[in-house]
């Protein structure tokens, strides 16, 4: 998308890479722009069935570029209404929040492959994925409190879905670092892997082999969120199932299963 982010698409899997390895994939304006452009590009490409997000070099992302904190002290980086009044997506996310929430809004599953550190902005980017495949020695942290700030890139609505309320408070208040096995135990990680990116790509290929219409239908229901009533979710299931039954890709799934071959989806 720019010199901060690259996308390679093969077999329906979009391999999205943060490519600022010399700066530990830290977030500057160009990184925000590159990630949001990547989200928009994937959303517009109907050939994409699954996304894997990872960081080039020694880590996933070390968070906000240190120069940004200097701008906060000097007054060059504006707060107040300048942040409150930023343009927002249909979901309500501003440009910074879109870096994490944009992955959730995508119609396809997203896997974050985390190695090294995922701090602050990098941590919140990973939270936005459907899954987080994490290295055993990966270090994850809602690091903002160490800079006198709070996470403001979608962490609060996402954390309430992933972990207990007291665990979310602990992570934010203390800004402590959580490694792979603990991340799995408390709900931050989906899997602990020796090679997160390799496992994420393998799993992505597995999902890409399913009926893409059914995968997208399932994500639409999941994205309705915890605030949806049981009745709303049940009705959503019925609507999606009604659209799927007898559709070309669903028929192909049945035929391929019965004929013991790989499906060829439109």
ChimeraX commands (.cxc) that place a marker at each C-alpha (Angstrom):
marker #1 position 0.00,0.00,0.00 radius 0.5
marker #1 position 3.02,2.21,0.71 radius 0.5
marker #1 position 6.52,1.55,2.10 radius 0.5
marker #1 position 4.96,0.65,5.47 radius 0.5
marker #1 position 2.57,-2.14,4.41 radius 0.5
marker #1 position 2.55,-4.79,1.69 radius 0.5
marker #1 position -0.18,-7.15,0.47 radius 0.5
marker #1 position 0.25,-10.44,-1.38 radius 0.5
marker #1 position -2.86,-12.41,-2.39 radius 0.5
marker #1 position -2.68,-16.10,-3.25 radius 0.5
marker #1 position -5.42,-18.70,-3.21 radius 0.5
marker #1 position -7.87,-16.31,-1.60 radius 0.5
marker #1 position -5.49,-15.51,1.30 radius 0.5
marker #1 position -4.33,-11.91,1.68 radius 0.5
marker #1 position -0.90,-11.83,3.36 radius 0.5
marker #1 position -0.65,-8.34,4.87 radius 0.5
marker #1 position 2.79,-7.38,6.21 radius 0.5
marker #1 position 3.95,-4.38,8.24 radius 0.5
marker #1 position 7.25,-3.58,6.52 radius 0.5
marker #1 position 8.91,-0.95,8.72 radius 0.5
marker #1 position 11.24,-3.51,10.29 radius 0.5
marker #1 position 14.08,-1.02,10.89 radius 0.5
marker #1 position 11.75,0.86,13.29 radius 0.5
marker #1 position 10.19,-2.28,14.78 radius 0.5
marker #1 position 7.06,-1.56,12.72 radius 0.5
marker #1 position 6.31,1.48,14.86 radius 0.5
marker #1 position 3.31,3.62,13.97 radius 0.5
marker #1 position 3.82,6.97,12.27 radius 0.5
marker #1 position 1.36,8.77,9.99 radius 0.5
marker #1 position 2.45,6.67,7.02 radius 0.5
marker #1 position 1.85,3.44,8.97 radius 0.5
marker #1 position -1.68,4.52,9.88 radius 0.5
marker #1 position -2.33,5.41,6.25 radius 0.5
marker #1 position -0.82,2.17,4.97 radius 0.5
marker #1 position -2.82,-0.09,7.29 radius 0.5
marker #1 position -6.10,1.68,6.61 radius 0.5
marker #1 position -5.41,1.57,2.87 radius 0.5
marker #1 position -4.75,-2.17,3.17 radius 0.5
marker #1 position -8.06,-2.67,4.99 radius 0.5
marker #1 position -9.88,-0.75,2.26 radius 0.5
marker #1 position -8.14,-2.72,-0.49 radius 0.5
marker #1 position -9.00,-6.09,1.07 radius 0.5
marker #1 position -12.60,-5.02,1.65 radius 0.5
marker #1 position -12.95,-4.13,-2.03 radius 0.5
marker #1 position -11.48,-7.40,-3.34 radius 0.5
marker #1 position -14.10,-10.16,-3.54 radius 0.5
marker #1 position -11.39,-12.71,-4.29 radius 0.5
marker #1 position -10.05,-12.38,-0.72 radius 0.5
marker #1 position -11.43,-15.04,1.62 radius 0.5
marker #1 position -9.10,-14.74,4.62 radius 0.5
marker #1 position -6.50,-12.20,5.81 radius 0.5
marker #1 position -3.26,-12.81,7.74 radius 0.5
marker #1 position -1.60,-9.76,9.34 radius 0.5
marker #1 position 2.00,-9.97,10.54 radius 0.5
marker #1 position 5.09,-7.85,11.09 radius 0.5
marker #1 position 8.33,-8.01,9.15 radius 0.5
marker #1 position 11.58,-8.21,11.09 radius 0.5
marker #1 position 12.04,-8.93,14.81 radius 0.5
marker #1 position 8.55,-8.04,16.03 radius 0.5
marker #1 position 4.89,-7.47,15.21 radius 0.5
marker #1 position 4.86,-3.79,16.23 radius 0.5
marker #1 position 6.45,-1.77,19.02 radius 0.5
marker #1 position 3.55,0.69,19.03 radius 0.5
marker #1 position 3.47,4.44,18.46 radius 0.5
marker #1 position 6.61,6.04,17.04 radius 0.5
marker #1 position 8.59,7.81,19.77 radius 0.5
marker #1 position 8.56,11.07,17.81 radius 0.5
marker #1 position 4.81,11.27,18.42 radius 0.5
marker #1 position 5.34,11.55,22.18 radius 0.5
marker #1 position 7.75,14.42,21.67 radius 0.5
marker #1 position 5.06,16.18,19.65 radius 0.5
marker #1 position 2.62,15.69,22.53 radius 0.5
marker #1 position 5.01,17.42,24.95 radius 0.5
marker #1 position 5.70,20.30,22.53 radius 0.5
marker #1 position 2.01,20.80,21.78 radius 0.5
marker #1 position 2.42,19.98,18.10 radius 0.5
marker #1 position 0.29,16.86,18.52 radius 0.5
marker #1 position -3.21,18.15,19.30 radius 0.5
marker #1 position -5.65,16.56,21.72 radius 0.5
marker #1 position -9.04,17.81,22.94 radius 0.5
marker #1 position -11.66,18.41,20.29 radius 0.5
marker #1 position -9.07,17.70,17.57 radius 0.5
marker #1 position -9.38,14.00,18.47 radius 0.5
marker #1 position -13.06,13.98,19.38 radius 0.5
marker #1 position -14.07,15.63,16.10 radius 0.5
marker #1 position -12.05,13.37,13.78 radius 0.5
marker #1 position -14.04,11.85,10.88 radius 0.5
marker #1 position -15.51,8.47,11.76 radius 0.5
marker #1 position -16.53,5.30,9.94 radius 0.5
marker #1 position -20.04,3.83,9.99 radius 0.5
marker #1 position -18.97,1.80,13.02 radius 0.5
marker #1 position -17.95,5.01,14.78 radius 0.5
marker #1 position -14.17,4.52,14.51 radius 0.5
marker #1 position -11.83,7.42,13.79 radius 0.5
marker #1 position -8.66,6.96,11.71 radius 0.5
marker #1 position -6.63,5.55,14.61 radius 0.5
marker #1 position -9.40,3.25,15.81 radius 0.5
marker #1 position -9.95,2.01,12.26 radius 0.5
marker #1 position -6.48,0.38,12.44 radius 0.5
marker #1 position -7.95,-2.19,14.81 radius 0.5
marker #1 position -11.70,-1.98,14.26 radius 0.5
marker #1 position -11.36,-1.98,10.49 radius 0.5
marker #1 position -10.29,-5.64,10.58 radius 0.5
marker #1 position -13.42,-6.52,12.52 radius 0.5
marker #1 position -15.56,-4.71,9.96 radius 0.5
marker #1 position -14.09,-6.75,7.09 radius 0.5
marker #1 position -16.47,-9.38,5.69 radius 0.5
marker #1 position -13.82,-12.11,5.97 radius 0.5
marker #1 position -11.88,-13.65,8.89 radius 0.5
marker #1 position -8.60,-12.02,9.94 radius 0.5
marker #1 position -5.68,-13.71,11.74 radius 0.5
marker #1 position -2.96,-11.68,13.47 radius 0.5
marker #1 position 0.36,-13.55,13.68 radius 0.5
marker #1 position 2.23,-12.05,16.62 radius 0.5
marker #1 position 5.93,-12.46,17.38 radius 0.5
marker #1 position 8.39,-10.30,19.27 radius 0.5
marker #1 position 6.50,-7.39,20.80 radius 0.5
marker #1 position 2.98,-6.09,20.21 radius 0.5
marker #1 position 2.78,-2.97,22.33 radius 0.5
marker #1 position 0.28,-0.14,22.46 radius 0.5
marker #1 position -0.92,0.52,18.91 radius 0.5
marker #1 position 0.50,-2.82,17.80 radius 0.5
marker #1 position -1.36,-4.60,20.59 radius 0.5
marker #1 position -4.62,-2.95,19.58 radius 0.5
marker #1 position -4.10,-3.79,15.92 radius 0.5
marker #1 position -3.80,-7.46,16.93 radius 0.5
marker #1 position -6.96,-7.21,19.06 radius 0.5
marker #1 position -8.96,-6.28,15.96 radius 0.5
marker #1 position -8.34,-9.65,14.32 radius 0.5
marker #1 position -10.71,-12.61,14.64 radius 0.5
marker #1 position -7.76,-14.72,15.88 radius 0.5
marker #1 position -4.35,-14.04,17.40 radius 0.5
marker #1 position -1.68,-16.70,16.81 radius 0.5
marker #1 position 1.10,-15.82,19.25 radius 0.5
marker #1 position 4.69,-16.96,19.73 radius 0.5
marker #1 position 5.50,-18.39,23.20 radius 0.5
marker #1 position 7.90,-15.51,23.94 radius 0.5
marker #1 position 5.78,-12.78,22.34 radius 0.5
marker #1 position 5.23,-9.77,24.57 radius 0.5
marker #1 position 1.84,-8.05,24.44 radius 0.5
marker #1 position 0.81,-4.95,26.36 radius 0.5
marker #1 position -1.72,-2.15,26.46 radius 0.5
marker #1 position 1.33,0.03,26.95 radius 0.5
marker #1 position -0.27,3.49,26.86 radius 0.5
marker #1 position -0.48,4.01,30.64 radius 0.5
marker #1 position 3.32,4.12,30.72 radius 0.5
marker #1 position 3.06,7.33,28.66 radius 0.5
marker #1 position 0.27,8.78,30.81 radius 0.5
marker #1 position -2.40,7.82,28.26 radius 0.5
marker #1 position -5.14,5.25,27.73 radius 0.5
marker #1 position -5.58,2.85,24.80 radius 0.5
marker #1 position -7.71,4.70,22.24 radius 0.5
marker #1 position -7.62,2.48,19.16 radius 0.5
marker #1 position -10.56,0.20,19.89 radius 0.5
marker #1 position -9.16,-1.67,22.89 radius 0.5
marker #1 position -12.05,-1.04,25.27 radius 0.5
marker #1 position -14.94,-2.50,23.21 radius 0.5
marker #1 position -12.78,-5.41,22.01 radius 0.5
marker #1 position -11.27,-6.32,25.40 radius 0.5
marker #1 position -14.72,-6.59,26.96 radius 0.5
marker #1 position -15.44,-9.42,24.50 radius 0.5
marker #1 position -12.14,-11.25,24.97 radius 0.5
marker #1 position -11.34,-11.18,28.69 radius 0.5
marker #1 position -13.00,-10.82,32.09 radius 0.5
marker #1 position -13.72,-7.27,33.20 radius 0.5
marker #1 position -11.11,-7.35,35.99 radius 0.5
marker #1 position -8.49,-8.73,33.59 radius 0.5
marker #1 position -9.18,-5.92,31.11 radius 0.5
marker #1 position -8.80,-3.37,33.90 radius 0.5
marker #1 position -5.56,-4.96,35.03 radius 0.5
marker #1 position -4.10,-4.88,31.51 radius 0.5
marker #1 position -4.98,-1.20,31.04 radius 0.5
marker #1 position -4.20,0.13,34.54 radius 0.5
marker #1 position -0.89,-1.68,34.98 radius 0.5
marker #1 position 0.24,-1.73,31.32 radius 0.5
marker #1 position 1.99,-4.96,32.22 radius 0.5
marker #1 position 3.48,-7.24,29.60 radius 0.5
marker #1 position 1.76,-10.57,28.92 radius 0.5
marker #1 position 3.62,-13.40,27.18 radius 0.5
marker #1 position 2.30,-16.24,25.02 radius 0.5
marker #1 position 1.01,-18.84,27.46 radius 0.5
marker #1 position -0.59,-16.29,29.79 radius 0.5
marker #1 position -2.13,-14.53,26.80 radius 0.5
marker #1 position -3.74,-17.84,25.84 radius 0.5
marker #1 position -4.93,-18.50,29.39 radius 0.5
marker #1 position -6.65,-15.13,29.82 radius 0.5
marker #1 position -8.19,-15.00,26.35 radius 0.5
marker #1 position -5.92,-12.60,24.45 radius 0.5
marker #1 position -4.37,-15.33,22.29 radius 0.5
marker #1 position -6.20,-17.93,20.21 radius 0.5
marker #1 position -3.15,-20.20,19.83 radius 0.5
marker #1 position 0.46,-20.29,20.96 radius 0.5
marker #1 position 2.66,-21.28,18.02 radius 0.5
marker #1 position 6.37,-21.77,17.45 radius 0.5
marker #1 position 5.92,-20.03,14.07 radius 0.5
marker #1 position 2.76,-17.89,14.25 radius 0.5
marker #1 position 2.86,-16.65,10.66 radius 0.5
marker #1 position 3.36,-20.13,9.16 radius 0.5
marker #1 position 0.51,-21.55,11.24 radius 0.5
marker #1 position -1.71,-18.56,10.48 radius 0.5
marker #1 position -1.16,-18.96,6.73 radius 0.5
marker #1 position -1.86,-22.70,6.93 radius 0.5
marker #1 position -5.07,-22.10,8.88 radius 0.5
marker #1 position -6.05,-19.31,6.47 radius 0.5
marker #1 position -5.71,-21.70,3.53 radius 0.5
marker #1 position -7.96,-24.16,5.36 radius 0.5
marker #1 position -10.66,-21.53,5.85 radius 0.5
marker #1 position -10.23,-20.34,2.25 radius 0.5
marker #1 position -11.25,-23.86,1.20 radius 0.5
marker #1 position -14.72,-23.45,2.75 radius 0.5
marker #1 position -17.77,-21.90,1.09 radius 0.5
marker #1 position -16.86,-18.19,1.07 radius 0.5
marker #1 position -20.53,-17.19,1.20 radius 0.5
marker #1 position -21.04,-19.19,4.41 radius 0.5
marker #1 position -17.85,-17.79,5.98 radius 0.5
marker #1 position -18.99,-14.23,5.26 radius 0.5
marker #1 position -22.46,-15.00,6.59 radius 0.5
marker #1 position -20.99,-16.31,9.84 radius 0.5
marker #1 position -18.82,-13.21,10.26 radius 0.5
marker #1 position -21.80,-10.93,9.70 radius 0.5
marker #1 position -23.58,-12.66,12.57 radius 0.5
marker #1 position -20.53,-12.57,14.85 radius 0.5
marker #1 position -20.15,-8.85,14.08 radius 0.5
marker #1 position -23.63,-8.15,15.41 radius 0.5
marker #1 position -21.91,-8.17,18.79 radius 0.5
marker #1 position -22.74,-8.94,22.37 radius 0.5
marker #1 position -25.39,-6.21,22.51 radius 0.5
marker #1 position -27.65,-8.05,20.07 radius 0.5
marker #1 position -30.57,-9.88,21.62 radius 0.5
marker #1 position -31.05,-13.62,21.32 radius 0.5
marker #1 position -34.06,-13.00,19.09 radius 0.5
marker #1 position -32.01,-10.78,16.76 radius 0.5
marker #1 position -29.26,-13.39,16.49 radius 0.5
marker #1 position -31.71,-16.21,15.87 radius 0.5
marker #1 position -33.41,-14.21,13.12 radius 0.5
marker #1 position -30.00,-13.41,11.58 radius 0.5
marker #1 position -29.19,-17.13,11.53 radius 0.5
marker #1 position -32.46,-17.86,9.74 radius 0.5
marker #1 position -31.96,-15.12,7.14 radius 0.5
marker #1 position -28.41,-16.17,6.37 radius 0.5
marker #1 position -29.36,-19.85,6.17 radius 0.5
marker #1 position -32.27,-19.05,3.88 radius 0.5
marker #1 position -29.91,-17.25,1.51 radius 0.5
marker #1 position -27.30,-20.03,1.59 radius 0.5
marker #1 position -29.43,-23.14,1.03 radius 0.5
marker #1 position -29.41,-24.11,-2.63 radius 0.5
marker #1 position -27.08,-21.29,-3.66 radius 0.5
marker #1 position -24.38,-22.18,-6.22 radius 0.5
marker #1 position -21.51,-22.25,-3.73 radius 0.5
marker #1 position -23.50,-24.23,-1.18 radius 0.5
marker #1 position -24.43,-26.77,-3.84 radius 0.5
marker #1 position -20.78,-27.00,-4.83 radius 0.5
marker #1 position -19.83,-27.62,-1.18 radius 0.5
marker #1 position -22.25,-30.55,-1.01 radius 0.5
marker #1 position -21.12,-32.02,-4.35 radius 0.5
marker #1 position -17.44,-31.73,-3.47 radius 0.5
marker #1 position -18.00,-33.37,-0.11 radius 0.5
marker #1 position -19.92,-36.28,-1.62 radius 0.5
marker #1 position -17.43,-36.70,-4.47 radius 0.5
marker #1 position -14.45,-36.40,-2.09 radius 0.5
marker #1 position -12.73,-33.63,-4.03 radius 0.5
marker #1 position -11.74,-30.02,-3.48 radius 0.5
marker #1 position -14.56,-27.56,-4.03 radius 0.5
marker #1 position -14.33,-24.97,-6.79 radius 0.5
marker #1 position -16.17,-21.92,-5.51 radius 0.5
marker #1 position -17.24,-18.89,-7.50 radius 0.5
marker link #1:1,2 radius 0.2
marker link #1:2,3 radius 0.2
marker link #1:3,4 radius 0.2
marker link #1:4,5 radius 0.2
marker link #1:5,6 radius 0.2
marker link #1:6,7 radius 0.2
marker link #1:7,8 radius 0.2
marker link #1:8,9 radius 0.2
marker link #1:9,10 radius 0.2
marker link #1:10,11 radius 0.2
marker link #1:11,12 radius 0.2
marker link #1:12,13 radius 0.2
marker link #1:13,14 radius 0.2
marker link #1:14,15 radius 0.2
marker link #1:15,16 radius 0.2
marker link #1:16,17 radius 0.2
marker link #1:17,18 radius 0.2
marker link #1:18,19 radius 0.2
marker link #1:19,20 radius 0.2
marker link #1:20,21 radius 0.2
marker link #1:21,22 radius 0.2
marker link #1:22,23 radius 0.2
marker link #1:23,24 radius 0.2
marker link #1:24,25 radius 0.2
marker link #1:25,26 radius 0.2
marker link #1:26,27 radius 0.2
marker link #1:27,28 radius 0.2
marker link #1:28,29 radius 0.2
marker link #1:29,30 radius 0.2
marker link #1:30,31 radius 0.2
marker link #1:31,32 radius 0.2
marker link #1:32,33 radius 0.2
marker link #1:33,34 radius 0.2
marker link #1:34,35 radius 0.2
marker link #1:35,36 radius 0.2
marker link #1:36,37 radius 0.2
marker link #1:37,38 radius 0.2
marker link #1:38,39 radius 0.2
marker link #1:39,40 radius 0.2
marker link #1:40,41 radius 0.2
marker link #1:41,42 radius 0.2
marker link #1:42,43 radius 0.2
marker link #1:43,44 radius 0.2
marker link #1:44,45 radius 0.2
marker link #1:45,46 radius 0.2
marker link #1:46,47 radius 0.2
marker link #1:47,48 radius 0.2
marker link #1:48,49 radius 0.2
marker link #1:49,50 radius 0.2
marker link #1:50,51 radius 0.2
marker link #1:51,52 radius 0.2
marker link #1:52,53 radius 0.2
marker link #1:53,54 radius 0.2
marker link #1:54,55 radius 0.2
marker link #1:55,56 radius 0.2
marker link #1:56,57 radius 0.2
marker link #1:57,58 radius 0.2
marker link #1:58,59 radius 0.2
marker link #1:59,60 radius 0.2
marker link #1:60,61 radius 0.2
marker link #1:61,62 radius 0.2
marker link #1:62,63 radius 0.2
marker link #1:63,64 radius 0.2
marker link #1:64,65 radius 0.2
marker link #1:65,66 radius 0.2
marker link #1:66,67 radius 0.2
marker link #1:67,68 radius 0.2
marker link #1:68,69 radius 0.2
marker link #1:69,70 radius 0.2
marker link #1:70,71 radius 0.2
marker link #1:71,72 radius 0.2
marker link #1:72,73 radius 0.2
marker link #1:73,74 radius 0.2
marker link #1:74,75 radius 0.2
marker link #1:75,76 radius 0.2
marker link #1:76,77 radius 0.2
marker link #1:77,78 radius 0.2
marker link #1:78,79 radius 0.2
marker link #1:79,80 radius 0.2
marker link #1:80,81 radius 0.2
marker link #1:81,82 radius 0.2
marker link #1:82,83 radius 0.2
marker link #1:83,84 radius 0.2
marker link #1:84,85 radius 0.2
marker link #1:85,86 radius 0.2
marker link #1:86,87 radius 0.2
marker link #1:87,88 radius 0.2
marker link #1:88,89 radius 0.2
marker link #1:89,90 radius 0.2
marker link #1:90,91 radius 0.2
marker link #1:91,92 radius 0.2
marker link #1:92,93 radius 0.2
marker link #1:93,94 radius 0.2
marker link #1:94,95 radius 0.2
marker link #1:95,96 radius 0.2
marker link #1:96,97 radius 0.2
marker link #1:97,98 radius 0.2
marker link #1:98,99 radius 0.2
marker link #1:99,100 radius 0.2
marker link #1:100,101 radius 0.2
marker link #1:101,102 radius 0.2
marker link #1:102,103 radius 0.2
marker link #1:103,104 radius 0.2
marker link #1:104,105 radius 0.2
marker link #1:105,106 radius 0.2
marker link #1:106,107 radius 0.2
marker link #1:107,108 radius 0.2
marker link #1:108,109 radius 0.2
marker link #1:109,110 radius 0.2
marker link #1:110,111 radius 0.2
marker link #1:111,112 radius 0.2
marker link #1:112,113 radius 0.2
marker link #1:113,114 radius 0.2
marker link #1:114,115 radius 0.2
marker link #1:115,116 radius 0.2
marker link #1:116,117 radius 0.2
marker link #1:117,118 radius 0.2
marker link #1:118,119 radius 0.2
marker link #1:119,120 radius 0.2
marker link #1:120,121 radius 0.2
marker link #1:121,122 radius 0.2
marker link #1:122,123 radius 0.2
marker link #1:123,124 radius 0.2
marker link #1:124,125 radius 0.2
marker link #1:125,126 radius 0.2
marker link #1:126,127 radius 0.2
marker link #1:127,128 radius 0.2
marker link #1:128,129 radius 0.2
marker link #1:129,130 radius 0.2
marker link #1:130,131 radius 0.2
marker link #1:131,132 radius 0.2
marker link #1:132,133 radius 0.2
marker link #1:133,134 radius 0.2
marker link #1:134,135 radius 0.2
marker link #1:135,136 radius 0.2
marker link #1:136,137 radius 0.2
marker link #1:137,138 radius 0.2
marker link #1:138,139 radius 0.2
marker link #1:139,140 radius 0.2
marker link #1:140,141 radius 0.2
marker link #1:141,142 radius 0.2
marker link #1:142,143 radius 0.2
marker link #1:143,144 radius 0.2
marker link #1:144,145 radius 0.2
marker link #1:145,146 radius 0.2
marker link #1:146,147 radius 0.2
marker link #1:147,148 radius 0.2
marker link #1:148,149 radius 0.2
marker link #1:149,150 radius 0.2
marker link #1:150,151 radius 0.2
marker link #1:151,152 radius 0.2
marker link #1:152,153 radius 0.2
marker link #1:153,154 radius 0.2
marker link #1:154,155 radius 0.2
marker link #1:155,156 radius 0.2
marker link #1:156,157 radius 0.2
marker link #1:157,158 radius 0.2
marker link #1:158,159 radius 0.2
marker link #1:159,160 radius 0.2
marker link #1:160,161 radius 0.2
marker link #1:161,162 radius 0.2
marker link #1:162,163 radius 0.2
marker link #1:163,164 radius 0.2
marker link #1:164,165 radius 0.2
marker link #1:165,166 radius 0.2
marker link #1:166,167 radius 0.2
marker link #1:167,168 radius 0.2
marker link #1:168,169 radius 0.2
marker link #1:169,170 radius 0.2
marker link #1:170,171 radius 0.2
marker link #1:171,172 radius 0.2
marker link #1:172,173 radius 0.2
marker link #1:173,174 radius 0.2
marker link #1:174,175 radius 0.2
marker link #1:175,176 radius 0.2
marker link #1:176,177 radius 0.2
marker link #1:177,178 radius 0.2
marker link #1:178,179 radius 0.2
marker link #1:179,180 radius 0.2
marker link #1:180,181 radius 0.2
marker link #1:181,182 radius 0.2
marker link #1:182,183 radius 0.2
marker link #1:183,184 radius 0.2
marker link #1:184,185 radius 0.2
marker link #1:185,186 radius 0.2
marker link #1:186,187 radius 0.2
marker link #1:187,188 radius 0.2
marker link #1:188,189 radius 0.2
marker link #1:189,190 radius 0.2
marker link #1:190,191 radius 0.2
marker link #1:191,192 radius 0.2
marker link #1:192,193 radius 0.2
marker link #1:193,194 radius 0.2
marker link #1:194,195 radius 0.2
marker link #1:195,196 radius 0.2
marker link #1:196,197 radius 0.2
marker link #1:197,198 radius 0.2
marker link #1:198,199 radius 0.2
marker link #1:199,200 radius 0.2
marker link #1:200,201 radius 0.2
marker link #1:201,202 radius 0.2
marker link #1:202,203 radius 0.2
marker link #1:203,204 radius 0.2
marker link #1:204,205 radius 0.2
marker link #1:205,206 radius 0.2
marker link #1:206,207 radius 0.2
marker link #1:207,208 radius 0.2
marker link #1:208,209 radius 0.2
marker link #1:209,210 radius 0.2
marker link #1:210,211 radius 0.2
marker link #1:211,212 radius 0.2
marker link #1:212,213 radius 0.2
marker link #1:213,214 radius 0.2
marker link #1:214,215 radius 0.2
marker link #1:215,216 radius 0.2
marker link #1:216,217 radius 0.2
marker link #1:217,218 radius 0.2
marker link #1:218,219 radius 0.2
marker link #1:219,220 radius 0.2
marker link #1:220,221 radius 0.2
marker link #1:221,222 radius 0.2
marker link #1:222,223 radius 0.2
marker link #1:223,224 radius 0.2
marker link #1:224,225 radius 0.2
marker link #1:225,226 radius 0.2
marker link #1:226,227 radius 0.2
marker link #1:227,228 radius 0.2
marker link #1:228,229 radius 0.2
marker link #1:229,230 radius 0.2
marker link #1:230,231 radius 0.2
marker link #1:231,232 radius 0.2
marker link #1:232,233 radius 0.2
marker link #1:233,234 radius 0.2
marker link #1:234,235 radius 0.2
marker link #1:235,236 radius 0.2
marker link #1:236,237 radius 0.2
marker link #1:237,238 radius 0.2
marker link #1:238,239 radius 0.2
marker link #1:239,240 radius 0.2
marker link #1:240,241 radius 0.2
marker link #1:241,242 radius 0.2
marker link #1:242,243 radius 0.2
marker link #1:243,244 radius 0.2
marker link #1:244,245 radius 0.2
marker link #1:245,246 radius 0.2
marker link #1:246,247 radius 0.2
marker link #1:247,248 radius 0.2
marker link #1:248,249 radius 0.2
marker link #1:249,250 radius 0.2
marker link #1:250,251 radius 0.2
marker link #1:251,252 radius 0.2
marker link #1:252,253 radius 0.2
marker link #1:253,254 radius 0.2
marker link #1:254,255 radius 0.2
marker link #1:255,256 radius 0.2
marker link #1:256,257 radius 0.2
marker link #1:257,258 radius 0.2
marker link #1:258,259 radius 0.2
marker link #1:259,260 radius 0.2
marker link #1:260,261 radius 0.2
marker link #1:261,262 radius 0.2
marker link #1:262,263 radius 0.2
marker link #1:263,264 radius 0.2
marker link #1:264,265 radius 0.2
marker link #1:265,266 radius 0.2
view
